[in-house]
């Protein structure tokens, strides 16, 4: 069915904000299509996604001494250490294992063999 050359007819009941309105459209000849127009709903205020000061402080908390001692014991028995292998052994997150390895390197318990951004490789220093 071809559209007629007539211009479509648009009729509106109400277009007040806050009420739904009906729009009658004549697209093809005498057929009227009824369309409901809903008013735009106001966007709800987003909750602030930024972390509070307390949450930021919790994120920056240093590694507990107990975990550091456990890491030192585990490291002595390993041939080589990566953040992933340490995270698996101690059941901790990767970010925590990276922090642990940095702390162990500063305390001279481990030595960096291959240090790069993605996966540094460490070996345990042998104690005589």
C-alpha positions in Angstrom: 0.0 0.0 0.0 1.5 3.3 -1.1 1.3 6.3 1.1 -0.9 9.0 -0.4 0.6 12.3 -1.4 -1.3 14.1 1.3 0.6 15.4 4.2 0.1 13.3 7.4 -2.4 14.7 9.9 -1.2 15.1 13.5 -3.8 15.7 16.3 -3.0 15.8 20.0 -5.3 15.6 22.9 -3.2 17.2 25.6 0.5 17.9 25.7 0.7 19.1 29.3 3.8 18.1 31.1 3.0 15.5 33.8 0.1 13.8 32.0 0.2 11.2 29.3 -1.3 12.2 26.0 -2.6 10.5 22.9 -1.3 11.4 19.5 -3.4 10.4 16.5 -1.4 10.1 13.3 -2.8 9.7 9.8 0.1 8.0 8.0 -1.6 6.0 5.2 -4.8 7.4 3.9 -7.7 7.2 6.4 -5.9 4.8 8.9 -5.4 6.6 12.2 -2.7 5.3 14.5 -3.0 6.0 18.2 0.2 6.5 20.0 0.7 7.2 23.7 3.2 9.9 24.6 4.5 9.6 28.1 6.1 12.5 29.8 9.8 12.4 30.4 10.5 11.2 33.9 13.0 13.1 35.9 16.3 11.3 36.4 16.7 10.2 39.9 19.7 11.6 41.7 22.6 9.3 41.4 24.2 8.3 44.6 27.7 9.6 44.9 30.0 6.9 43.6 33.0 8.6 45.1 34.4 6.8 48.1 34.1 8.3 51.5 37.1 9.2 53.5 36.7 6.1 55.7 36.6 3.9 52.6 39.7 5.5 51.2 41.5 5.0 54.4 40.5 1.3 54.5 41.9 0.9 50.9 45.3 2.4 52.0 45.7 0.3 55.1 49.0 -1.5 55.2 49.3 -5.2 55.1 49.0 -6.9 58.6 52.2 -8.1 60.2 50.7 -11.6 60.5 50.2 -11.8 56.7 53.7 -10.5 56.1 55.2 -13.3 58.3 53.1 -15.9 56.5 54.3 -14.6 53.2 58.0 -14.8 54.3 57.5 -18.4 55.3 55.9 -19.3 52.0 58.4 -17.4 49.9 61.3 -19.4 51.4 59.9 -22.7 50.0 59.2 -21.3 46.4 61.6 -21.5 43.5 60.4 -18.2 42.1 57.6 -15.8 43.1 55.1 -13.8 41.1 52.2 -11.8 42.4 49.8 -14.5 41.0 51.7 -17.4 42.7 51.8 -15.6 46.0 48.1 -14.7 45.8 47.2 -18.3 45.1 49.3 -19.6 48.0 48.0 -17.1 50.6 44.4 -16.8 49.2 44.7 -13.1 48.9 44.0 -10.6 46.1 46.5 -9.7 43.4 46.8 -6.1 44.6 47.6 -7.3 48.2 50.2 -9.7 46.9 51.9 -6.9 44.9 52.0 -4.8 48.1 53.5 -7.8 50.0 56.2 -8.4 47.4 57.2 -4.7 47.4 57.4 -4.8 51.2 59.4 -8.1 51.1 61.8 -6.6 48.5 62.3 -3.5 50.8 63.1 -5.8 53.7 65.5 -7.7 51.5 63.6 -11.0 51.9 63.2 -11.4 48.1 65.2 -10.1 45.2 63.8 -9.0 41.8 65.0 -11.1 38.9 62.8 -9.6 36.2 61.0 -6.4 37.1 58.4 -5.2 34.7 55.0 -3.5 35.1 52.8 -6.5 34.5 54.3 -9.4 36.2 57.5 -9.0 38.1 59.4 -12.2 39.0 61.2 -12.5 42.3 63.4 -15.1 44.0 63.8 -15.7 47.7 67.2 -14.7 49.2 69.0 -17.6 50.7 69.8 -17.3 54.3 73.0 -18.9 55.4 
